[in-house]
Amino acid sequence: MRFISEFRRSELAEGLISQIHRKSRTPARFMEFCGGHTVTIFRYGIRQVLPQTIDMVSGPGCPICVTANADLDKAIALSRIPDIIITTFGDMLKVPGSRSSLQQVKADGAEVHTVYSTMDALKIAEDNPDKSVVFLGIGFETTAPTIAASILQAVEKGIGNYYVLSLHKLCPPVIRALLDSGEVKLDGLICPGHVSAIIGSHPWEFIARDYGIPCVVSGFEPLDILQCVDMLIAQVENGESRVEIAYRRGVRPEGNQQAMRLMEQVFEPSPAQWRGMGEIPDSGLKLREKYQRFDAELAFDIEPGPTSEPVGCICGDILRGVRTPADCRLFGKACIPENPIGPCMVSSEGSCSAYYLYGGSFEG
């Protein structure tokens, strides 16, 4: 199949759904890690067409959602420093920090620019040599190589007013932390497609090897998800646990070696704070010593103040898969996309947003 429409053909979906119902005998709980998968699952009603033996739970695969309030507060504090321009992807604007948001400080006069790529941010730095331009490095392994490339280009062009606040997150360490916590019993994992396009499928092998849990890397269309579930069920029913790829058009086992080299040249692993999960070792990225002059946290005196969480928001529990948006007393009442209380309602890939837009009265 070559076109997106082909991955949404109802007759093919019906065939896969029938096959899943025939195969599935053993009760199993599968977690989709990626927020993009969550949106597809809800948008196309995939949970509702699966057999009762299969329970689906959403994981922490939304980079906006897992950004800790303490880190968001740093970005907001940076925006208040004179002659600093903050550049960021759009979803970050509305995420509430402890006392404000980037959208609010922008309305108050701070220079906060929405960009579509790191190259846009670098161009703003070139065009404003009398100001410091800070790019908020939000995202998983998918975005980190592009940010590394922007730093290397800044070196090449001699751009000295470009900085990065590195809030990147690495996916394999957080999955290990989730499994080690024992809070949610899982029988299979739908591994993220975009992340795997960069790192490949090999980094997920520890899940099958160390925890005996089947893993399948999935794409983002309805047929991708259904094929992934079918492959997970086959492993469960056969008592197997290994890593498979159901997204061959986008993912190779070895990943994108050039992107990995870029990322590893500029960044090195570091501890990182995850919303609802605290600090996880080696789950973030910091600039290597050679490139630390681009590190906004080292370059500026940031005073974010004390950190607090929104009262009543259970986003941290939702990200760990121990509760659902339907469990939150704010969901659909005080917390809606037009007035989000927590990041899971802000991001287009957030679980609360997906439940609200596509979930209807579903509470499973």
C-alpha positions in Angstrom: 0.0 0.0 0.0 1.3 3.4 -1.0 -1.4 6.0 0.0 -2.8 7.0 3.4 -6.3 6.2 2.3 -5.4 2.6 1.8 -4.5 2.3 5.5 -8.1 3.3 6.4 -10.0 0.9 4.1 -13.0 -0.4 6.1 -13.1 -3.8 4.4 -9.4 -4.4 5.4 -10.2 -3.2 9.0 -13.2 -5.6 9.2 -11.0 -8.5 8.2 -8.4 -7.7 10.8 -11.0 -7.2 13.5 -12.5 -10.6 12.7 -9.1 -12.2 12.8 -8.4 -10.5 16.2 -11.6 -11.8 17.6 -10.9 -15.4 16.4 -7.3 -15.4 17.8 -7.8 -13.7 21.2 -8.6 -16.2 24.0 -6.3 -15.0 26.8 -7.1 -11.8 28.7 -4.3 -9.2 28.0 -3.6 -5.6 28.6 -1.7 -3.6 26.0 -0.3 -0.1 26.5 0.1 2.2 23.6 3.1 4.4 24.5 2.7 7.2 21.9 0.2 10.0 22.1 -0.2 9.8 18.3 -1.4 6.2 18.7 -3.8 7.2 21.4 -5.4 9.8 19.1 -5.8 7.2 16.3 -7.3 4.6 18.7 -9.9 7.0 20.0 -10.6 8.8 16.7 -11.4 5.5 14.9 -13.1 3.8 17.8 -10.5 1.0 18.0 -11.0 0.2 21.6 -14.7 -0.4 21.1 -14.2 -3.0 18.3 -11.7 -5.1 20.1 -12.8 -8.3 22.0 -13.5 -8.1 25.7 -10.3 -10.1 26.3 -8.2 -7.1 25.3 -7.8 -4.1 27.6 -6.0 -1.0 26.2 -4.3 1.6 28.4 -2.5 4.8 27.4 1.1 5.6 28.4 3.3 8.7 28.8 4.1 9.2 25.1 3.2 12.9 24.8 6.3 15.1 25.1 4.2 18.2 26.0 2.4 16.3 28.7 5.4 14.8 30.4 7.3 18.1 30.7 7.4 18.8 34.4 6.0 22.0 35.8 9.4 22.9 37.2 10.9 22.8 33.6 8.0 24.8 32.2 8.5 27.4 34.9 12.1 27.8 33.8 10.9 28.6 30.3 8.5 31.1 31.6 11.2 32.7 33.8 13.5 32.9 30.8 10.8 34.8 28.8 10.7 37.5 31.4 14.4 38.3 31.1 14.9 41.4 28.9 16.1 41.0 25.3 15.3 37.2 25.2 13.1 35.8 22.5 11.6 32.4 23.3 10.9 30.1 20.3 8.8 27.0 20.7 6.3 24.6 19.1 2.7 25.8 19.3 1.3 23.3 21.8 3.6 24.6 24.5 2.0 28.0 24.6 -1.1 27.0 26.5 0.4 24.5 29.0 -0.1 26.0 32.4 2.9 26.2 34.7 2.9 26.9 38.4 1.6 30.4 38.1 1.4 31.3 34.4 1.8 30.1 30.9 3.9 31.1 27.9 0.7 32.3 26.3 0.0 34.6 29.3 3.5 36.0 29.4 3.3 36.7 25.7 0.1 38.6 26.2 1.9 40.6 28.9 4.6 41.6 26.4 7.2 38.8 26.5 8.6 37.9 23.1 7.4 34.3 22.5 7.4 33.1 18.9 5.8 29.9 17.6 8.0 28.1 15.1 7.6 25.0 13.0 11.2 23.9 13.1 14.6 24.6 14.7 15.7 26.3 11.5 12.9 28.9 12.0 14.4 29.6 15.4 17.9 29.9 14.0 16.7 32.3 11.4 15.1 34.5 14.1 18.5 34.5 15.9 20.2 35.6 12.7 17.6 38.4 12.1 17.9 39.6 15.7 21.6 39.8 16.6 21.0 42.2 19.4 18.8 39.7 21.3 19.2 36.2 22.7 17.0 33.5 21.1 16.1 30.5 23.1 14.6 27.4 21.6 12.7 25.1 24.0 14.0 21.7 23.3 10.8 19.7 23.9 10.4 16.2 22.5 11.6 12.7 22.3 14.3 11.1 20.1 12.3 12.3 17.1 13.1 16.0 17.5 16.5 15.8 19.2 18.5 15.3 15.9 16.9 18.4 14.4 17.9 20.5 17.4 21.4 19.0 17.3 21.6 20.0 13.6 20.6 23.6 14.5 23.4 23.9 17.0 25.9 22.6 14.5 24.6 25.1 12.0 24.9 27.9 14.5 28.6 26.9 15.0 29.1 26.8 11.3 27.5 30.2 10.7 29.1 31.8 13.8 25.6 32.6 15.4 26.4 33.4 19.0 23.0 34.5 20.2 21.2 31.1 19.8 20.5 28.9 22.8 18.6 25.7 23.6 16.8 24.9 26.9 17.1 21.1 26.7 14.1 19.5 28.1 14.3 16.4 25.8 13.1 13.0 27.0 14.4 9.5 26.0 11.7 6.8 25.7 13.4 3.4 26.6 14.4 4.6 30.2 10.9 5.7 31.1 9.4 2.4 29.8 11.8 0.6 32.1 10.9 2.8 35.0 7.2 2.1 34.4 7.7 -1.6 34.2 9.9 -1.5 37.4 7.2 0.4 39.3 4.8 -2.5 38.9 1.8 -0.1 39.0 0.3 -1.4 35.8 0.5 -5.1 34.7 1.1 -5.2 31.0 1.0 -8.1 28.6 2.1 -6.2 25.5 3.5 -2.8 24.4 2.7 -0.8 21.2 6.0 0.9 20.7 6.2 4.4 19.2 6.6 4.6 15.4 8.3 8.0 15.1 10.7 7.5 17.9 11.6 4.0 16.4 12.2 5.6 13.0 15.1 7.3 14.7 16.4 4.7 17.2 15.2 1.5 15.5 13.6 -1.5 17.1 16.7 -2.8 18.9 16.4 -0.5 21.9 13.1 -2.1 22.8 14.6 -5.6 23.1 15.1 -5.3 26.8 11.3 -5.3 27.3 10.9 -8.8 25.8 14.2 -10.0 27.2 14.0 -8.7 30.8 10.3 -8.5 31.4 8.9 -11.2 29.0 6.5 -8.7 27.4 5.8 -8.8 23.7 6.4 -5.5 21.8 5.4 -4.4 18.3 6.4 -1.1 16.7 3.3 0.5 15.1 2.5 3.2 12.5 -0.3 5.7 13.0 -3.2 4.7 10.8 -6.1 2.5 11.9 -4.9 -0.5 10.0 -1.4 -0.1 11.5 -2.9 -0.2 15.0 -5.1 -3.2 14.2 -2.2 -5.1 12.7 -0.1 -4.3 15.7 -2.8 -5.6 18.1 -3.1 -8.7 16.0 0.6 -9.4 16.2 0.6 -8.8 19.9 -2.3 -11.2 20.4 -0.4 -13.9 18.4 2.6 -13.6 20.7 0.4 -13.7 23.8 -1.5 -16.8 22.6 1.8 -18.5 21.6 3.5 -17.7 24.9 6.2 -15.6 23.1 7.8 -12.3 23.8 9.9 -10.6 21.2 10.1 -7.3 19.3 8.4 -7.0 15.9 7.9 -4.2 13.5 4.4 -3.5 12.0 5.6 -0.3 10.5 8.2 -1.4 7.9 7.6 1.5 5.7 8.9 3.9 8.4 11.1 1.8 10.7 14.3 -0.3 10.2 15.7 -2.4 13.1 18.9 -0.3 13.1 17.0 3.0 12.9 18.3 6.2 11.2 22.1 6.0 11.9 22.7 9.5 10.6 20.1 11.1 12.9 21.5 9.1 15.8 25.1 10.3 15.1 23.9 13.9 15.0 22.1 13.5 18.4 25.1 11.7 20.0 27.5 14.3 18.7 25.8 17.2 20.4 23.9 15.6 23.4 24.6 13.1 26.1 22.2 11.3 28.4 21.3 13.0 31.7 18.6 12.7 34.4 15.3 14.2 33.6 12.1 15.1 35.4 8.9 13.5 34.1 5.5 14.7 35.1 4.0 12.2 37.5 7.1 10.1 37.6 9.8 12.3 39.1 13.4 12.1 38.1 14.4 9.1 35.9 18.2 8.5 35.4 19.6 8.8 31.8 16.1 9.7 30.4 17.0 13.2 29.3 19.6 14.9 27.1 22.0 17.6 28.0 24.5 19.4 25.7 28.0 17.9 25.7 30.8 20.1 27.1 31.9 21.2 23.6 28.5 22.8 23.0 27.6 24.0 26.5 27.8 27.7 25.3 24.5 27.0 23.7 22.9 25.8 26.9 20.3 28.4 28.1 20.3 27.0 31.6 24.0 27.8 31.9 23.9 31.1 30.0 21.2 32.9 32.0 20.3 33.4 35.6 16.9 31.7 35.7 14.7 32.2 38.7 11.6 30.2 38.2 10.3 30.3 41.8 8.6 27.5 43.7 6.8 24.8 41.7 3.2 23.8 42.3 0.8 21.5 40.5 -2.8 22.3 39.4 -5.2 21.4 42.1 -7.3 18.3 41.3 -5.4 17.5 38.1 -4.5 13.8 37.8 -2.4 14.1 34.6 0.5 12.4 36.3 -1.6 9.3 37.1 -3.0 9.2 33.6 0.5 9.4 32.1 1.5 6.3 34.2 -1.5 4.4 33.0 -2.9 3.9 36.5 -6.0 6.2 35.9 -8.0 7.5 32.9 -9.3 11.0 32.2 -12.8 9.6 33.1 -11.5 9.3 36.7 -10.7 13.0 36.9 -13.4 15.2 38.5 -12.2 18.2 36.4 -12.4 16.4 33.1 -15.0 17.9 30.7 -16.1 20.3 33.4 -13.5 22.8 34.6 -10.9 21.3 32.3 -11.8 21.5 28.6 -9.6 22.3 25.5 -10.6 26.0 25.7 -9.7 26.2 29.4 -7.2 23.4 30.1 -6.2 22.8 33.7 -3.4 20.3 32.8 -1.2 19.5 29.8 -3.0 16.3 28.9 -5.9 18.5 27.8 -3.7 21.0 26.0 -1.6 18.8 23.7 -3.2 17.5 20.5 -1.7 14.1 21.5 -2.8 14.3 25.2 -5.0 11.5 26.6 -7.5 13.9 28.0 -7.8 15.8 24.7 -8.3 12.5 22.8 -11.0 11.3 25.4 -12.7 14.7 25.1 -12.7 15.0 21.3 -13.3 11.3 20.4 -14.1 9.4 23.5 -17.8 10.4 24.0 -19.1 8.6 27.1 -16.5 5.9 26.9 -15.0 5.3 30.4 -12.9 2.1 29.8 
